[in-house]
Amino acid sequence: MTAFSTNSIHGGDHLKTTNDVITPIHVTTTYSYSSNPDELIPGGLTDPNTLVYSRENHPNAAQIEAIVESITGYPTVVYNSGLSAFNALITHVNPKTLAIGDGYHGCQGIADIWKRNFGLHQIHINDEEVAPDGKSSKWDSVKQGDLVHLETPLNPYGTYFDIRKYAKLAHDRGALLSVDATFAPPPLLDPFKFGADIVMHSATKFFGGHSDLLAGLLLVKDQEVKKSLLLDRLVLGSNIANLESALLVRSLRTFELRVARQSKSAETIVKFLDLHKKDFPVLDVLHHGSLQQQNDEKEKEWITEQMPNGHTPVFSIELTSEDQAKLLPSKLKLFRHATSLGGAESLIEWRAMSDDHISKKLLRLSIGLEDPRDLLEDLVRGLLAVGGEKEADVLIEEIKSLKI
Ligand SMILES: *Cc1c(COP(=O)(O)O)cnc(C)c1O
């Protein structure tokens, strides 16, 4: 068995049909049928191994699935966006009740379409298991065949939820647990280890890593489920496109390096900001999984186990006013003010721009591949420009001496 970084480069080699070192970009949408009349079999379109029409299957998408399968060990289906993957998930499970938490607003949006169209019953994933009256609980409506959908780390905070706990809540009722692990791609988190049945990623983020493609992934536990997802994908029209998948194969070649670096840099930055919080009077709250375990031994135990290879590269800050939160991005030189995350470049977003349920004092930061000391300097200067007495140069001095 070869290791992660090797698989991310060579995991699809066995599918190559040319001697190009990089799989060529196949732009064709349609493939010639056999010229032998005896080989013309009715219904060929539903056989995932034959190349017929690119809405079903094409060589670049097959590369992605093979590479992700070799990295993670789980049957994988790729989609044209993260939300397509979530829609495929809910279509496959077809729950009567969905337990879903806060987190990415788009997944909630799909759940609400299901509620509107099919009367999907929803409960909140953090509803009490035992109701205050000791009798009924919203969890009573979760039954065999239903779905519990957990997002960890949670958007936009970058905080963690104990997957084992939600796996038990689901499995005790015969329901399935799906985990949106977009904020902690491999090798940071393997949700299956803690009881997940299906894992979802927006591959637009860390898998893509260059802010230049949209993609989604579902990882499942057996080939039968994968087969059924592929049949659904064919008719839902949600396969990834040819050009996008070539970009994603490119991205996977540096996947481990990027995620490891982004994770380490984020931890360095959060640690520094936390340590110097008193120097930034506008910085009210700092949210990140690395701070979640600070004062609680029990929390620390499951977090260390669940996130063995580093923390999520995404975190959030709350400033003391909405005006300050809107002002800070304009004071930064390296962080771009934009939505999304996981790319090589660091981003900051006044999150209310894309999620109107979130605090208007909140900014989400995605740490990229720049030198973390430069990023810290940018943040420190920006925070002090928004408000504070401290001389920036004293802090910059300390930042320059940080070992990374
Ligand atoms: C971005 C994101 C999605 C949606 O993915 P798209 O590729 O934009 O469709 C879903 N969940 C989380 C946690 C995300 O960050």
The ligand as an SDF file (V2000), in Angstrom:
LIG
                    3D

 15 15  0  0  0  0  0  0  0  0999 V2000
  -18.9540   25.4540   -0.0710 C   0  0  0  0  0  0  0  0  0  0  0  0
  -19.6140   24.4840    0.8110 C   0  0  0  0  0  0  0  0  0  0  0  0
  -20.6610   23.6780    0.3510 C   0  0  0  0  0  0  0  0  0  0  0  0
  -21.2190   23.8150   -1.0430 C   0  0  0  0  0  0  0  0  0  0  0  0
  -20.2900   23.4630   -2.0120 O   0  0  0  0  0  0  0  0  0  0  0  0
  -20.2900   24.0730   -3.5030 P   0  0  0  0  0  0  0  0  0  0  0  0
  -19.1450   23.3750   -4.1310 O   0  0  0  0  0  0  0  0  0  0  0  0
  -20.1350   25.5570   -3.3820 O   0  0  0  0  0  0  0  0  0  0  0  0
  -21.6210   23.7110   -4.1000 O   0  0  0  0  0  0  0  0  0  0  0  0
  -21.2100   22.7590    1.2240 C   0  0  0  0  0  0  0  0  0  0  0  0
  -20.7800   22.6430    2.4960 N   0  0  0  0  0  0  0  0  0  0  0  0
  -19.7840   23.4140    2.9780 C   0  0  0  0  0  0  0  0  0  0  0  0
  -19.3450   23.2320    4.3920 C   0  0  0  0  0  0  0  0  0  0  0  0
  -19.1680   24.3530    2.1530 C   0  0  0  0  0  0  0  0  0  0  0  0
  -18.1900   25.1240    2.6480 O   0  0  0  0  0  0  0  0  0  0  0  0
  1  2  1  0
  2  3  1  0
  2 14  2  0
  3  4  1  0
  3 10  2  0
  4  5  1  0
  5  6  1  0
  6  7  2  0
  6  8  1  0
  6  9  1  0
 10 11  1  0
 11 12  2  0
 12 13  1  0
 12 14  1  0
 14 15  1  0
M  END
$$$$
